[in-house]
Amino acid sequence: MTRPIDTLELIKNTKRKINPNYNAKIRDIDAIYSSSIDKIQLILNAFTFGYAQGVKAQKRNKAYKK
């Protein structure tokens, strides 16, 4: 059985580790915000963007700050 994840704790801890080259920029946040029709779509769009950035960083072995 897996242990439950504390979502907000995971977010807090991960924020400190993100390589700044793969962090969301203001223009990214603005594009996600302005193209989302409601809060649910906003969350899903932001998740998808973050996932894509993470995949890109992982492929380059640069997901976390050194």
TIVEXZA-124871 format. One line per field, with one value per atom (N, C-alpha, C, O): atom name; x, y, z; residue in three letters. Coordinates in Angstrom, 2 decimals, always signed. Each point is the difference from the previous one (the first is absolute). Example, Ala and Ser with C-alpha at 12.3 -4.5 7.8 and 13.67 -1.06 7.14 Angstrom:
atom <- [N, CA, C, O, N, CA, C, O]
xx <- [+13.19, -0.89, +0.90, +1.04, -1.39, +0.82, -0.77, +0.51]
yy <- [-5.69, +1.19, +1.20, -0.02, +1.07, +1.19, +1.09, +1.11]
zz <- [+7.80, +0.00, +0.00, +0.66, -1.38, +0.06, +0.73, +0.17]
rest <- [ALA, ALA, ALA, ALA, SER, SER, SER, SER]
% end
This chain:
atom <- [N, CA, C, O, N, CA, C, O, N, CA, C, O, N, CA, C, O, N, CA, C, O, N, CA, C, O, N, CA, C, O, N, CA, C, O, N, CA, C, O, N, CA, C, O, N, CA, C, O, N, CA, C, O, N, CA, C, O, N, CA, C, O, N, CA, C, O, N, CA, C, O, N, CA, C, O, N, CA, C, O, N, CA, C, O, N, CA, C, O, N, CA, C, O, N, CA, C, O, N, CA, C, O, N, CA, C, O, N, CA, C, O, N, CA, C, O, N, CA, C, O, N, CA, C, O, N, CA, C, O, N, CA, C, O, N, CA, C, O, N, CA, C, O, N, CA, C, O, N, CA, C, O, N, CA, C, O, N, CA, C, O, N, CA, C, O, N, CA, C, O, N, CA, C, O, N, CA, C, O, N, CA, C, O, N, CA, C, O, N, CA, C, O, N, CA, C, O, N, CA, C, O, N, CA, C, O, N, CA, C, O, N, CA, C, O, N, CA, C, O, N, CA, C, O, N, CA, C, O, N, CA, C, O, N, CA, C, O, N, CA, C, O, N, CA, C, O, N, CA, C, O, N, CA, C, O, N, CA, C, O, N, CA, C, O, N, CA, C, O, N, CA, C, O, N, CA, C, O, N, CA, C, O, N, CA, C, O, N, CA, C, O, N, CA, C, O]
xx <- [+0.84, -0.84, +0.89, +0.95, -1.25, +0.79, -0.48, -1.17, +2.09, -0.40, -0.62, +0.40, -1.37, -0.64, +0.98, +0.91, -1.11, +0.86, -0.64, -1.18, +1.96, -0.46, +0.29, +1.13, -2.15, +0.15, +0.70, +0.93, -1.38, +0.58, +1.43, +0.82, -0.51, +1.38, +0.90, +1.13, -1.63, +0.76, +0.28, +1.12, -2.11, +0.18, +1.04, +0.91, -1.04, +0.93, +1.45, +0.91, -0.71, +1.34, +0.57, +1.20, -2.04, +0.46, +0.35, +0.93, -1.66, +0.26, +1.46, +0.58, -0.01, +1.38, +1.02, +1.15, -1.55, +0.94, -0.03, +0.90, -1.91, -0.18, +1.14, +0.36, +0.20, +1.01, -0.66, -1.02, +1.54, -0.63, -0.21, -0.90, +1.70, -0.17, -1.30, -0.46, -0.12, -1.22, -1.19, -1.05, +1.21, -1.09, -0.96, +0.39, -1.61, -0.98, +0.37, +0.30, -0.32, +0.27, -1.35, -1.05, +1.10, -1.23, -0.77, -1.23, +1.94, -0.69, -0.71, -1.07, +1.67, -0.64, -1.26, -1.05, +1.16, -1.14, -1.12, -1.17, +1.52, -1.00, -0.70, -1.22, +1.99, -0.59, -0.95, -1.08, +1.51, -0.85, -1.27, -1.10, +1.25, -1.14, -0.99, -1.20, +1.71, -0.90, -0.66, -1.03, +1.60, -0.60, -0.90, -0.60, +0.50, -0.82, -1.37, -0.12, -0.92, -1.36, -0.57, -0.97, +1.56, -0.45, +1.14, +1.09, -1.34, +1.06, +0.51, +1.20, -2.10, +0.41, +0.93, +1.04, -1.40, +0.86, +1.33, +1.04, -1.06, +1.22, +0.95, +1.19, -1.74, +0.81, +0.55, +1.17, -2.02, +0.45, +1.04, +0.97, -1.17, +0.99, +1.34, +1.05, -1.11, +1.24, +0.70, +1.23, -1.99, +0.59, +0.68, +1.13, -1.82, +0.54, +1.27, +0.97, -0.96, +1.20, +1.15, +1.12, -1.40, +1.03, +0.52, +1.20, -2.10, +0.41, +0.92, +1.04, -1.42, +0.82, +1.37, +1.01, -0.96, +1.28, +0.85, +1.21, -1.86, +0.72, +0.58, +1.13, -1.90, +0.49, +1.20, +1.00, -1.12, +1.10, +1.26, +1.10, -1.27, +1.14, +0.60, +1.22, -2.07, +0.48, +0.82, +1.01, -1.46, +0.74, +1.40, +0.94, -0.81, +1.30, +0.74, +1.08, -1.66, +0.57, +0.21, +1.01, -1.96, +0.10, -1.27, -0.33, -0.38, -1.28, +0.13, -0.86, +1.94, +0.16, +1.25, +0.94, -0.95, +1.19, +1.14, -0.20, +1.39, +1.20, +0.57, +1.01]
yy <- [-1.18, +1.18, +1.25, +0.08, +0.86, +1.22, +0.99, +0.01, +0.82, +0.99, +1.21, +0.34, +0.30, +1.16, +1.16, +0.19, +0.57, +1.14, +1.26, +0.26, +0.53, +1.31, +0.96, +0.44, -0.14, +0.76, +1.33, +0.34, +0.42, +1.33, -0.07, +0.85, -1.86, -0.20, -0.37, +0.47, -1.32, -0.39, +1.22, +0.15, +0.69, +1.22, +0.91, +0.49, -0.29, +0.87, -0.50, +0.78, -2.06, -0.57, +0.00, +0.20, -0.41, -0.06, +1.38, +0.13, +0.89, +1.37, +0.41, +0.69, -1.13, +0.38, -0.70, +0.44, -1.52, -0.82, +0.22, -0.45, +1.14, +0.14, +0.81, +1.07, -1.61, +0.71, +1.25, -0.12, +1.31, +1.24, +0.06, +0.70, -1.42, -0.01, -0.68, +0.19, -1.00, -0.73, +0.45, -0.64, +1.72, +0.53, +0.78, +0.43, -0.24, +0.76, +1.49, +0.56, +0.03, +1.44, +0.74, -0.61, +1.91, +0.80, -0.17, -0.11, +0.09, -0.13, -1.36, -0.10, -0.94, -1.32, +0.02, -0.50, +1.09, +0.08, +0.81, -0.37, +1.49, +0.84, -0.75, +0.08, -0.82, -0.76, -1.08, -0.20, -0.50, -1.03, +0.62, -0.51, +1.60, +0.67, +0.51, -0.23, +0.92, +0.63, -1.01, +0.30, -1.49, -0.99, -1.00, -0.86, +0.97, -0.92, +0.60, +1.16, -1.95, +0.55, -0.09, +0.70, -1.54, -0.10, -0.52, -0.30, +0.21, -0.40, -1.41, -0.27, -0.63, -1.38, -0.07, -0.65, +1.33, +0.00, +0.68, -0.42, +1.46, +0.68, -0.97, -0.06, -0.69, -0.97, -1.08, -0.35, -0.17, -1.05, +0.52, -0.70, +1.91, +0.59, +0.22, -0.26, +0.74, +0.23, -1.32, -0.09, -0.93, -1.32, -0.52, -0.49, +0.59, -0.49, +0.75, -0.62, +1.92, +0.80, -0.46, -0.21, +0.07, -0.43, -1.39, -0.26, -0.62, -1.35, +0.04, -0.65, +1.42, +0.12, +0.58, -0.47, +1.49, +0.58, -1.02, -0.08, -0.71, -1.02, -1.08, -0.45, +0.04, -1.01, +0.55, -0.69, +1.94, +0.62, +0.09, -0.31, +0.74, +0.12, -1.36, -0.15, -0.85, -1.34, -0.58, -0.66, +0.89, -0.50, +0.59, -0.65, +1.86, +0.68, -0.18, +0.57, -1.36, -0.24, +1.31, +0.17, +0.75, +1.29, +0.34, +1.18, -2.18, +0.24, +0.79, +0.82, -1.07, +0.67, +0.87, -0.24, +1.26, +0.84, -0.86, -0.97, +1.33, -0.72, +0.70, -0.43]
zz <- [+0.00, +0.00, +0.00, +0.77, -1.62, -0.06, +1.04, +0.39, +0.05, +1.00, -0.71, -1.11, +1.74, -0.62, -0.17, +0.80, -1.84, -0.29, +0.55, -0.23, +0.97, +0.44, -1.16, -0.18, -0.59, -1.24, +0.21, -0.73, +1.71, +0.20, +0.50, -0.34, +1.13, +0.47, -1.18, -0.10, -0.78, -1.20, -0.88, -0.49, +0.30, -0.80, +0.65, -0.66, +1.96, +0.74, -0.12, -0.26, +0.45, -0.07, -1.41, -0.19, -0.79, -1.38, -0.54, -0.80, +1.21, -0.47, +0.21, -0.83, +1.94, +0.33, -0.90, -0.09, -0.55, -0.75, -1.51, -0.71, +0.21, -1.45, -0.61, +0.48, -1.54, -0.76, -0.58, -0.69, +0.94, -0.46, -1.52, -0.47, -0.29, -1.45, -0.43, -1.12, +2.01, -0.33, +0.85, -0.02, +0.75, +0.80, -0.90, -1.09, +1.52, -0.77, +0.02, +1.05, -2.19, -0.14, +0.01, -0.19, +0.41, +0.02, -1.31, +0.02, -1.14, -1.30, -0.09, -0.60, +1.19, +0.01, +0.85, -0.41, +1.59, +0.91, -0.63, +0.09, -0.72, -0.65, -1.14, -0.15, -0.65, -1.11, +0.53, -0.54, +1.59, +0.59, +0.57, -0.22, +0.94, +0.63, -1.05, +0.11, -1.13, -0.98, -0.94, -0.60, +0.48, -0.90, +0.73, -0.64, +1.95, +0.79, +0.25, +0.42, -0.69, +0.12, +1.41, +0.33, +0.52, +1.38, +0.88, -0.49, +1.79, +0.94, -0.26, +0.13, -0.48, -0.25, -1.20, +0.05, -1.14, -1.18, +0.31, -0.50, +1.32, +0.41, +0.72, -0.30, +1.23, +0.75, -0.93, +0.07, -0.94, -0.92, -0.99, -0.30, -0.21, -0.92, +0.70, -0.57, +1.81, +0.75, +0.30, -0.08, +0.42, +0.24, -1.27, +0.05, -1.17, -1.27, -0.36, -0.45, +0.63, -0.27, +0.91, -0.47, +1.75, +0.95, -0.33, +0.10, -0.49, -0.37, -1.22, -0.01, -1.00, -1.21, +0.32, -0.52, +1.38, +0.40, +0.75, -0.20, +1.05, +0.75, -0.89, +0.20, -1.20, -0.95, -0.76, -0.18, -0.27, -0.74, +0.87, -0.45, +1.69, +0.91, +0.31, +0.06, +0.14, +0.33, -1.15, +0.23, -1.46, -1.16, -0.07, -0.48, +0.96, -0.01, +1.33, +0.20, +0.70, +1.32, +0.77, +0.70, -0.82, +0.66, +0.78, +0.17, +0.29, +0.66, +1.30, +0.33, +0.41, +1.28, +0.00, -0.75, +1.61, +0.17, +0.49, +0.73, -1.12, +0.46, +1.22, +0.55]
rest <- [MET, MET, MET, MET, THR, THR, THR, THR, ARG, ARG, ARG, ARG, PRO, PRO, PRO, PRO, ILE, ILE, ILE, ILE, ASP, ASP, ASP, ASP, THR, THR, THR, THR, LEU, LEU, LEU, LEU, GLU, GLU, GLU, GLU, LEU, LEU, LEU, LEU, ILE, ILE, ILE, ILE, LYS, LYS, LYS, LYS, ASN, ASN, ASN, ASN, THR, THR, THR, THR, LYS, LYS, LYS, LYS, ARG, ARG, ARG, ARG, LYS, LYS, LYS, LYS, ILE, ILE, ILE, ILE, ASN, ASN, ASN, ASN, PRO, PRO, PRO, PRO, ASN, ASN, ASN, ASN, TYR, TYR, TYR, TYR, ASN, ASN, ASN, ASN, ALA, ALA, ALA, ALA, LYS, LYS, LYS, LYS, ILE, ILE, ILE, ILE, ARG, ARG, ARG, ARG, ASP, ASP, ASP, ASP, ILE, ILE, ILE, ILE, ASP, ASP, ASP, ASP, ALA, ALA, ALA, ALA, ILE, ILE, ILE, ILE, TYR, TYR, TYR, TYR, SER, SER, SER, SER, SER, SER, SER, SER, SER, SER, SER, SER, ILE, ILE, ILE, ILE, ASP, ASP, ASP, ASP, LYS, LYS, LYS, LYS, ILE, ILE, ILE, ILE, GLN, GLN, GLN, GLN, LEU, LEU, LEU, LEU, ILE, ILE, ILE, ILE, LEU, LEU, LEU, LEU, ASN, ASN, ASN, ASN, ALA, ALA, ALA, ALA, PHE, PHE, PHE, PHE, THR, THR, THR, THR, PHE, PHE, PHE, PHE, GLY, GLY, GLY, GLY, TYR, TYR, TYR, TYR, ALA, ALA, ALA, ALA, GLN, GLN, GLN, GLN, GLY, GLY, GLY, GLY, VAL, VAL, VAL, VAL, LYS, LYS, LYS, LYS, ALA, ALA, ALA, ALA, GLN, GLN, GLN, GLN, LYS, LYS, LYS, LYS, ARG, ARG, ARG, ARG, ASN, ASN, ASN, ASN, LYS, LYS, LYS, LYS, ALA, ALA, ALA, ALA, TYR, TYR, TYR, TYR, LYS, LYS, LYS, LYS, LYS, LYS, LYS, LYS]
% end
